[in-house]
Every structure is written in structure tokens, then in C-alpha cells.
Amino acid sequence: MYIVQHAHPIGCRGERATAAAGRQHGLRSFELWLGTLDAGERGAICRHAGELVVLALAGAGKLIVDGGPQRFIAPCSLLVPPGLEFQVINNGTAALQLVWAYTQPPEPAGPLPP
């Protein structure tokens, strides 16, 4: 399962990302990033060697992973198993606010289908 809906919202590792907590802050086992994808914006195509959880706080989007797109509406969590190529796309009309938590830094990956 890649998406878990939440009843209450509790903002993403996009192109404009900020490290909230990570190795540069002395953490050893995970990193936490905050960022925003504007309407129509696509995040980088990535692959993570470790586990990844992306918490969508606001907005709507599409997770491209494991053979196809999976649509989501915040608040929800995107669960990406290790080793899979993926991309987050904001296909909504408002900013998509995300919090990224992962156990290994991202690696560059090849192109994914639209």
C-alpha cells in the first residue's frame, strides 16, 4: 500500500526543499525534508535505497510508482518501498505541501511515464 488517508491534517521534498532534520544536523538513521510543489509542478524522479514516507499536508497530486500513477488528496501518507523509482506530481489547483522522511538519501533515477 502506498497511500494512507488521514482523518486530520497534522508542508515536501520538491525542487524547493528544506532539510528540517538530517545527517547535516547529526541524525544518523533518517532525514526529514519540507517543501512545496506549485500547481502543475513535478518533483524530481528519485530512487531511495531505504524506506520513504511522504506526508501530504495540503493539496492533491499523483504518485508515479510501481507501474503507474496513484492519485491522492491530502491529508495522507505516501509509502514508497526501498529501491523503487518514483515521482510526485502536483495535479491540483493549489500548492502541494509535503514532509519527506527517509532512511537513505535519494539517488538519481531515469525517466518515468507521465
Backbone as CSV, one residue per row, in Angstrom:
resi,resn,N_x,N_y,N_z,CA_x,CA_y,CA_z,C_x,C_y,C_z
1,MET,0.854,-1.171,0.000,0.000,0.000,0.000,0.906,1.242,0.000
2,TYR,0.635,2.213,-0.843,1.459,3.390,-0.973,0.831,4.646,-0.382
3,ILE,-0.467,4.652,-0.211,-1.144,5.853,0.282,-2.043,5.481,1.451
4,VAL,-1.897,6.219,2.554,-2.730,6.003,3.733,-3.442,7.320,4.032
5,GLN,-4.753,7.336,3.967,-5.521,8.561,4.238,-5.527,8.872,5.737
6,HIS,-5.535,10.157,6.069,-5.611,10.599,7.459,-6.888,11.406,7.660
7,ALA,-7.477,11.284,8.828,-8.711,11.999,9.110,-8.456,13.482,9.382
8,HIS,-7.294,13.812,9.931,-6.995,15.195,10.283,-5.609,15.579,9.778
9,PRO,-5.485,16.763,9.195,-4.154,17.183,8.776,-3.252,17.411,9.974
10,ILE,-2.167,17.180,9.963,-1.286,17.377,11.115,-0.483,18.654,10.944
11,GLY,4.416,21.394,5.496,4.309,21.252,4.441,5.148,20.644,3.481
12,CYS,7.971,18.986,1.952,7.872,18.157,0.762,9.219,18.218,0.187
13,ARG,9.559,17.379,-0.160,10.849,17.367,-0.796,10.609,17.533,-2.278
14,GLY,10.440,18.758,-2.708,10.276,19.072,-4.109,11.512,19.784,-4.588
15,GLU,11.386,20.538,-5.625,12.539,21.260,-6.156,12.971,22.376,-5.203
16,ARG,12.068,22.901,-4.400,12.395,23.912,-3.389,12.239,23.257,-2.019
17,ALA,13.224,22.490,-1.650,13.129,21.714,-0.416,14.059,22.269,0.648
18,THR,13.670,22.054,1.890,14.458,22.475,3.041,14.661,21.277,3.947
19,ALA,15.893,21.038,4.345,16.159,19.958,5.290,15.689,20.397,6.669
20,ALA,14.697,19.709,7.205,14.194,20.027,8.533,15.022,19.330,9.607
21,ALA,15.492,18.127,9.296,16.331,17.357,10.209,17.010,16.273,9.398
22,GLY,18.319,16.132,9.579,19.012,15.117,8.796,20.439,14.921,9.236
23,ARG,21.197,14.289,8.370,22.586,13.992,8.673,23.380,15.260,8.951
24,GLN,23.046,16.330,8.241,23.730,17.600,8.478,23.412,18.175,9.859
25,HIS,22.390,17.619,10.509,22.018,18.041,11.862,22.429,17.005,12.905
26,GLY,23.200,16.003,12.472,23.680,14.990,13.405,22.850,13.727,13.483
27,LEU,21.754,13.648,12.737,20.959,12.421,12.740,21.674,11.347,11.927
28,ARG,21.493,10.099,12.324,22.168,9.010,11.631,21.224,8.074,10.910
29,SER,19.971,7.960,11.369,19.103,6.926,10.820,18.003,7.429,9.898
30,PHE,17.764,8.757,9.830,16.749,9.260,8.907,16.969,10.743,8.648
31,GLU,16.273,11.237,7.595,16.256,12.665,7.285,14.818,13.106,7.102
32,LEU,14.550,14.362,7.412,13.223,14.937,7.276,13.344,16.210,6.453
33,TRP,12.573,16.311,5.380,12.611,17.461,4.477,11.230,18.071,4.352
34,LEU,11.178,19.393,4.160,9.933,20.122,3.931,10.010,20.790,2.572
35,GLY,8.896,20.876,1.875,8.899,21.557,0.593,7.505,21.729,0.036
36,THR,7.445,22.381,-1.114,6.178,22.672,-1.769,6.315,22.459,-3.262
37,LEU,5.302,21.869,-3.874,5.187,21.810,-5.326,3.997,22.678,-5.709
38,ASP,4.216,23.669,-6.563,3.124,24.509,-7.039,2.240,23.723,-8.002
39,ALA,1.046,24.220,-8.273,0.111,23.560,-9.190,0.809,23.273,-10.513
40,GLY,0.720,22.026,-10.969,1.323,21.615,-12.223,2.798,21.261,-12.147
41,GLU,3.444,21.480,-11.020,4.879,21.224,-10.883,5.138,19.738,-10.608
42,ARG,6.259,19.245,-11.149,6.676,17.858,-10.945,7.909,17.827,-10.063
43,GLY,7.931,16.941,-9.093,9.127,16.736,-8.299,10.145,15.944,-9.104
44,ALA,11.348,15.851,-8.579,12.404,15.100,-9.242,12.061,13.614,-9.266
45,ILE,12.537,12.913,-10.284,12.426,11.460,-10.339,13.527,10.914,-9.445
46,CYS,13.149,10.096,-8.464,14.111,9.628,-7.464,13.999,8.133,-7.248
47,ARG,15.005,7.627,-6.558,15.001,6.267,-6.044,15.690,6.348,-4.683
48,HIS,15.159,5.647,-3.705,15.748,5.629,-2.367,16.135,4.204,-2.023
49,ALA,17.339,4.024,-1.505,17.776,2.699,-1.076,17.043,2.275,0.195
50,GLY,16.611,3.256,0.987,15.921,2.960,2.237,14.428,3.218,2.140
51,GLU,13.786,3.179,3.269,12.344,3.423,3.330,12.048,4.907,3.202
52,LEU,10.881,5.219,2.629,10.463,6.605,2.427,8.996,6.752,2.783
53,VAL,8.680,7.785,3.562,7.304,8.176,3.840,7.192,9.652,3.481
54,VAL,6.173,9.990,2.684,5.903,11.377,2.329,4.535,11.717,2.897
55,LEU,4.491,12.685,3.795,3.241,13.125,4.411,2.721,14.319,3.630
56,ALA,1.576,14.160,2.974,0.937,15.257,2.247,0.032,16.002,3.222
57,LEU,0.359,17.272,3.457,-0.404,18.082,4.406,-1.522,18.871,3.743
58,ALA,-1.302,19.310,2.493,-2.302,20.107,1.781,-2.120,19.895,0.292
59,GLY,-3.233,19.918,-0.447,-3.193,19.799,-1.893,-3.578,18.414,-2.380
60,ALA,-3.371,18.208,-3.675,-3.685,16.934,-4.326,-2.588,16.644,-5.331
61,GLY,-2.392,15.372,-5.605,-1.327,15.040,-6.539,-1.432,13.636,-7.062
62,LYS,-0.328,13.238,-7.662,-0.222,11.927,-8.275,1.157,11.377,-7.927
63,LEU,1.187,10.140,-7.432,2.422,9.435,-7.150,2.643,8.450,-8.290
64,ILE,3.742,8.623,-9.025,4.095,7.691,-10.093,5.073,6.692,-9.485
65,VAL,4.652,5.441,-9.343,5.484,4.409,-8.731,4.933,3.036,-9.084
66,ASP,5.821,2.067,-9.187,5.431,0.666,-9.307,4.436,0.426,-10.440
67,GLY,4.736,0.964,-11.618,3.930,0.655,-12.787,2.806,1.610,-13.119
68,GLY,2.635,2.665,-12.380,1.573,3.577,-12.775,1.282,4.650,-11.760
69,PRO,0.372,5.566,-12.134,0.025,6.671,-11.243,-0.989,6.250,-10.179
70,GLN,-0.824,6.834,-9.007,-1.792,6.671,-7.931,-2.140,8.063,-7.431
71,ARG,-3.391,8.440,-7.563,-3.828,9.784,-7.181,-4.052,9.850,-5.668
72,PHE,-3.829,11.045,-5.109,-4.033,11.230,-3.678,-4.504,12.641,-3.391
73,ILE,-5.162,12.785,-2.259,-5.622,14.077,-1.750,-5.200,14.154,-0.289
74,ALA,-4.563,15.263,0.079,-4.131,15.458,1.467,-5.346,15.615,2.368
75,PRO,-5.227,15.191,3.601,-4.064,14.653,4.287,-3.929,13.152,4.055
76,CYS,-2.710,12.716,3.739,-2.431,11.299,3.547,-0.928,11.077,3.616
77,SER,-0.530,9.813,3.668,0.885,9.438,3.621,1.129,8.606,2.380
78,LEU,2.245,8.872,1.703,2.687,8.088,0.558,3.809,7.188,1.067
79,LEU,3.670,5.887,0.900,4.648,4.929,1.398,5.368,4.325,0.202
80,VAL,6.666,4.590,0.088,7.455,4.118,-1.050,8.498,3.124,-0.544
81,PRO,8.372,1.857,-0.931,9.344,0.853,-0.506,10.733,1.144,-1.090
82,PRO,11.779,0.601,-0.473,13.144,0.815,-0.961,13.334,0.348,-2.406
83,GLY,14.151,1.093,-3.149,14.576,0.683,-4.475,13.671,1.036,-5.630
84,LEU,12.472,1.537,-5.379,11.553,1.859,-6.469,11.789,3.287,-6.979
85,GLU,11.745,3.453,-8.319,11.760,4.795,-8.897,10.379,5.399,-8.697
86,PHE,10.349,6.696,-8.396,9.059,7.340,-8.178,9.166,8.823,-8.491
87,GLN,8.003,9.448,-8.626,7.916,10.894,-8.831,6.597,11.360,-8.233
88,VAL,6.620,12.535,-7.609,5.409,13.164,-7.084,5.073,14.335,-7.992
89,ILE,3.818,14.406,-8.424,3.343,15.454,-9.328,2.163,16.152,-8.683
90,ASN,2.163,17.488,-8.712,1.013,18.245,-8.234,0.072,18.415,-9.419
91,ASN,-1.022,17.677,-9.432,-2.009,17.815,-10.497,-3.259,18.542,-9.996
92,GLY,-3.122,19.226,-8.855,-4.223,20.006,-8.299,-4.122,21.470,-8.697
93,THR,-4.963,22.286,-8.106,-5.006,23.718,-8.412,-4.354,24.570,-7.327
94,ALA,-3.946,23.944,-6.241,-3.304,24.664,-5.130,-1.941,24.036,-4.851
95,ALA,-1.151,24.710,-4.042,0.172,24.200,-3.680,0.043,22.865,-2.949
96,LEU,0.967,21.962,-3.237,1.043,20.663,-2.580,2.143,20.763,-1.527
97,GLN,1.762,20.652,-0.264,2.710,20.770,0.842,3.018,19.378,1.375
98,LEU,4.324,19.050,1.425,4.749,17.704,1.778,5.861,17.726,2.812
99,VAL,5.910,16.671,3.614,7.013,16.408,4.532,7.571,15.050,4.121
100,TRP,8.885,14.987,3.831,9.550,13.765,3.392,10.409,13.216,4.525
101,ALA,10.233,11.943,4.858,11.071,11.282,5.856,11.647,10.029,5.220
102,TYR,12.987,9.937,5.189,13.599,8.771,4.583,14.839,8.334,5.342
103,THR,15.154,7.034,5.171,16.271,6.452,5.902,17.577,6.472,5.110
104,GLN,17.509,6.712,3.801,18.687,6.815,2.944,18.507,7.995,1.989
105,PRO,19.567,8.715,1.643,19.451,9.827,0.700,18.972,9.353,-0.668
106,PRO,18.327,10.227,-1.446,17.841,9.860,-2.781,18.996,9.635,-3.754
107,GLU,18.706,8.840,-4.787,19.647,8.606,-5.877,18.967,9.073,-7.162
108,PRO,19.735,9.575,-8.147,19.134,9.925,-9.437,18.523,8.690,-10.076
109,ALA,17.426,8.880,-10.809,16.758,7.775,-11.485,16.406,8.201,-12.900
110,GLY,16.087,7.248,-13.732,15.719,7.523,-15.118,14.318,8.081,-15.239
111,PRO,13.893,8.377,-16.466,12.558,8.957,-16.685,11.434,7.977,-16.357
112,LEU,10.341,8.537,-15.887,9.132,7.757,-15.610,8.047,8.199,-16.603
113,PRO,7.047,7.375,-16.826,5.955,7.782,-17.719,5.159,8.931,-17.117
114,PRO,4.521,9.772,-17.961,3.730,10.908,-17.454,2.505,10.474,-16.683
